[in-house]
Amino acid sequence: MKIDPKDFRVPAGRKVKLDKWPTAVKPFYKSKKQYKRFLEEDIEELSELQRLLYASNSYAVLLIFQAMDAAGKDGAIRHVMSGVNPQGCQVFSFKQPSAEELEHDFLWRTTRCLPERGRIGIFNRSYYEEVLIVRVHPEILHRQGIPPALLDAQAVWQERYQSIVDMENHLHRNGTRIIKFFLHLSKEEQRKRFLDRIDEPDKNWKINLADIEERKLWDHYMKAYEACLSATSTSTAPWYVVPADDKENARLIISRVILGTLKELKMSYPELTKAQRKELASIRKLLAK
């Protein structure tokens, strides 16, 4: 299976037009059986690298997933990360901010959940909601208690992009590697998945009228995503636009991007000192008795 992560990476400084990025590409698998084998192989390798990440305790990895509803974020996280030891991985889902969170700057609630060294943190939605859903619904911004003098409609989004880039650069300088995925779903595929949620009783809970109201704002969301991806994809914290109309294909792409990033860290297990090796030899003698 040949997947080149660079094919899906947004180059730093590139102005993104999402209608130029595919929502579907030729499958990297020939059958469901082959897809499962490919994913299992990737999961096994990912599990080994996660153990190495945990043991070396130098880097942290943050995975960010953003998408329109029904794009498959939950499924991608569940399938791709299924082999990772829960002790070394944490998943956070960010929805409507609490009263306490609104009393702080927009990065505060997510900053508290950043992964420690040696761990993988996963944000299912993230601080990027503050330049996506809040941009589409600017009335939310006016409920955040920000001084009116700081709410210049022309400047606020660029300022937030800059705050995000500054924070991500800071994290990179301190050993956190950030990988950001935008699951790029077509409007037609979203319609089909919404219908499936209605027709399949065990999926009914996944849809409500609010989802349909948000779907009416599709074009507004695409513009918000284009501006966001253009402003915040950097060499240190890149965005990957993952074609999401085929869930299985998307999962394979995501797994390969994560594997590639982990391999670039050139990690190794801690080397023991002479004193530690001597201590181990003593322990072995005791156990041998």
Summary of the structure (lengths in Angstrom):
residues: 289
radius of gyration: 21.2
end to end distance: 50.3
largest distance: 75.9
contacts: 818
relative contact order: 0.21
helix: 55%
strand: 11%
